[in-house]
Amino acid sequence: MLRLFTHIRSPDFFPQYLHKRMYAKLSIGEIAYSFDMSSRDVVVDQILLVLDRHPCHGYELKRQIVPIIGDIELTTLYRWLHAMEKEGLVDSEVQTGPHGPSRRVYRIGTRGENRLRRILRDAIGVVLHFYDAYRHFALQERFRLDDIDVAQGSVLVNIISHLLAREVELIQFLGSRTGGEPLHILGDLGVWSELKLELVRIDGTPWDIACRNEWFAEVWLLGVPPRAWLPRTVVEVKRVLQPGGMLRMIAPFVFFDEPTEPTLEAFIRVTAHHMFPELGVAEGQEISTVFERYFGRNGVIQIFPGYVDFWGIKESESLG
C-alpha cells in the first residue's frame, strides 16, 4: 500500500514560493491590469462584466470601467459597443427617460454570457494550476515508491488529467516493477515519448477498454473520469482486472466536506465541479460511493490536501 511522509516548510515558505515562481516583483494590479489600451479584448471583457451585473447606458458604463482600464473616449466606447452588438456580445434598446431624452441602454447578450463563462473556466483552471504548484512546494510529501508492492502481472496506466511532475516519477517506478513486461498505456503514447520505458498501447477509453477480460494485475487512472462516466469506468476497469487485481485512481482536486458557507473556496469548488468537470475537481464522497458499490475491499488515501488515491481490489468469484 502506498504510504506517505510529511514535512511542513518553515512559516516563510509562502514568500519563498512567490520568489521561486518569479512573481515577487509583480503586484496584483500589475498582473491584472498591465495592458495596452489598444487591447480591445481587455476592454470588451470589462464591459461584459459590468453589463453582467446590470444594464447600463453609455455614460454610466464609461464611469464604471474607467477606474479599471483608464480613460476612454465616449465615441470610442460607443463604436466598440456597436461592434459588440453586431457580434452578439451585447443587446441594446432605446428607453425613454422619465424626465429627459431617450437613451440607448445596453445589456449582456447570449454570446457575451458564453464569453464570460469561458473566462471563468480559464481563470479557475489557472488558479488550480498554481494551487497545485503551491501545495506541492509547501508540503514536502512524496510517494513512498519503495512501499508499493511489486506488480504480480501486467499494469495498465491512463492519464485522464494533465501529467504532473510527481506523476512522472510514479509512472517511471510503475514501469520498473512489471517483472520485465512492458507498461501498458491506454490511449495516445505521445505524452509518454520522453519516458525511457518499454510501452504498449491499448486502444480505447477508461470506460471502453479494448482488451480481453481479466488481463491486468493493476490499473492506474491518473485523474477522474467525467462524472457521468465514473460508474461505467469502474465497471469496465473491474472487467479487465484479474481476481485480486487493484484499481488505483489518483485524483488531483478532491473535496469530502460539504460546503457550509459561501466562501471563495466553496464557489471555485462548486463551480468547477458542476460547470467545468473537465478541470478535474471532484466530490470525494461520490467517488467513494462508486468504489464501495463495486469493490468489497476499497479505501481512500489522502496524499496531501485535495490530492487523493482511491483504491479497490477485485475479489475472486469464490469470495463474492
N, C-alpha and C positions, 0 to 999 in steps of 0.2 A: 504494500500500500504506500502511496506517495505521502511523505512526511515533510514537515516544514521547520524552518527555524527563523527567528525574527531578531533583527537588530534595529532599534529606532535611532535615527540620527539625532545629533545634538539639536537644541532648540533653534539654532541659527540655520537649520537646513533649508528653510524656505528662501532666504536671501541667496544662499549658495545655489539653489536650484535656478533662481532667476538669472544669476550671473552665468551659470552654465548654459542656459538657453539663450543667452545674449539679449535679454530684454531689460537688463538693469538700467540701461541708458535711455529707455523709452518710457515716456509717461503714457497713461491710458489715453489721454487726449490725443497724443501724437499717433498712437496706434490706430485710434478710431477715426480721426478726422484730418490726418495729414494727406491732403489730396489737392490736385489742381482743380481750380474752379471750372475748367473746361470738361471735367469728368461728369458727363451727363448722367451716367448710371447712378452715381452717388446722390445727385440732386433728386433724380426720379425716385430713388428709394426713400429719401426723406419726405418727399411729397406724399408718397403712398402711406408712410407711417402716420403722418398727420391725418390724412383722409380716412384711414382705417379707424381712427378714434371718433371722428365726426366730420360731416360735410363742411366745406369752407368756401367762401368767395375768395377772389384773388388777393385782396389786401390782407385779409386775416391769415391766409396761407403764407404769404410773404413774412408776416410778423412772426409766425411760429418757426419758420425754417431758417431765417437769417441768423439767429444766435448759434445755429449748428453749422451752417455751410458758409457763413459770411454774406456780405451784401450781394444782392442780385437785382437787376433792373426789372421793374414790373412788366415791361414789354417783353423782356426775355422769358420771364416766368409764364406769361400768357402764351407765348409762342410754343414753349415746351408743353404746357397743358393741352394746347390744341393738338400737338403731335401725339401726346399720350392718349388723348381721346380717340384719335384715328386708330391707334394700336389696340384699343380696348382696355387700356390700363385704368382709365377713369371714365366716368359718365358726367354729364352736366345738364342743367336745365336753368332756364331763366325764371327767377322768382321775383314777384312784386313786393317791394319793401312796404311796411305798414305806414311809414312816414317819409318815404323818399323814393328815388328812382329804382327801377328794376335792376337786379344784379344776377350775374351768372354764378350759380353755386355748383361746386364740384364734389363728387363722391367717388369712392374707390369702385372700380369695375371688376368684373369676374377675372380677367387676366391679371389685374393688379393684385387681387387676393391670392391667385396662384403664384405670382412672383414673390409675394411676402412669405408664402408657405415654403417656397424653395429656399429663400434666405434663412428662414428659421431652421429648416432642416440642416443646411450647411453650417450655420452657426453652432447648433448643438453638436454636430459632428466634429467641429474644431475644438469645442470645449472638451468633448470626450477624449479626443486625441491628446490634448495637453494634460488632462486629468490623469490619463493612463501613464504618461511620462512622469508626472509629478509624484504619483503614489509609488511608482517603481523606484524613483530616486529617494523618496522619503523613507520607505520601508525596505531595508536591505534583505529581502526574502527571495529565496531561490528554490526551485525544485531540488529536493534531495534525490538526485537521479540514482545514486547508489542504493537507495532504499526501494526502488521499483524492481520487482522480481523479473527474472528473465522470462521472455515470452515462450510459451510452450506450443508454438506453431506460428502461422502466418499472421502478420499485422497489417491492418488497413488504416490509412490516415486520410482525413479530408479537412481542408481549410474552408470553413464557412464564412468567417470574417477575415479581416486583414491579418497577414502574418506579422507577428511581433518578434522582437529580437530574442526574448526568453523562450518563445516557442520554437525558434530555430534550434536552440540548444536542446530542447526536448526532442525535437524530430531527429536530430543527429544521434541522440542517445538511443531512440527507438530503433533507428536503422542499424545500430551496433549490437542489438540484443535479439536479433531474429534468428540466431542459430545458423547463420550462413545463408539464409534465404533473403531475397530482395525485399525491400519495403514496398508494399502495395499502396498506390496513390489513387484516390477516387477523383476523377476529373482531369483537368489540364495539368500537364507537367511543367508548364512554362515557369511558374513561380518557384519551382524547385531546382532550376537549372544550375544555380551556384552551389548547391549542396553536393558534396562528393560522396554520393550514396548510390548503390545499385537499386534502381527503381523499376517498378512495373505498373503500368497504367491500367486502372479498372474503369470502364465506362459507366456513366450513369450519374445519379444524384444521391444524396443521403437517403431519400425516400424511394428510390428506384435503382438499386444496385445491380448491375449486370453481371451476376456471378451465381454459382450454384449454392445450394443450402449448406450450412454448417462448414464453411470454409475457414473462417478466421478465428484465431485464439483471442485476438483483441481488435477492437475498432475504436479509434480515437477521432472524435469530432472536435475540431478547434473552432469554436463558435456555436451559436444557437441557430437552428433552422427557423424559417418563418413560423410564426405562432400557429397558423392553420395546419402546417405540415409536421409539427412536432410529434403528435401521436403516431402518424404513419411512419415517420423516420425511425422512431424507437422500435416499432414492429418490424420494419424492414431490416434494421441492424440485428435485431434478435434472430431473424431468419438466417442470416449469413454467419452468425456466431456458432462455434462449436459448443456442445454442452460443457459448462464450466467456463466458457469464454466471457470476456468482460467488455462492456461498453464504457468508455470514458468520454464525457462531454465537458470540455473546458470552456466556460462561459466568462467573457471579459467584463461584462457590466450587468450584475445581478443584484436584485434587492429582495429582501424577505419581509421586512416590516411594512405594514400598511401605512401610507401617508396619513397623518392626522392633522397637519397644519398646512396652509397654503404657502409653503416656503419656496424659494427659488429651486432648491434641490428637488422638491416634490414636483414642481412644474416641469423641469427638464426630464425627470424620470417618467412621468405620466405621458408627457407629450411625445417623447422618443418612443416609448413602448407602444402607444396606441396609434400615433400618426405616422411614425417613421420606423417601422420594425427593421428596416434594412440596416439601421445603426447598431443593432445588436443588444439593445437594452432589454432585459427580460425580468419577469417576475419569478423569483426563485420557487415560490410555492407551487406555481403552475407546473414548472419542470419537475419538481419533486413528486407531485401527484401522478404525473405520467410515468415516471420511473417506478413508483410504488405499484402502479397498476400492472405493469408488465414484467417486473423483476421482483422475485421474492426476497432476494438479497440485494440491497441497494443502500446508498448513503450519499452524504454531501461533505465535501471538504472545502472550507474557505481558505484559499491560498493567501490572499490578502484582501482588504475591503473591496467588495464588489467583484472580485476575481475568484470564481468558484469552479470546483471539479465535482461534477455529478457522476456517480458510477453505479453500474448494475451488473450483476452476474447471472448468466443464463443457467438455470438449473436443468439437470437431466430429466427426462420424462419420468423416470422411476421415482424422482423426488418431487414431482409435480410441477 
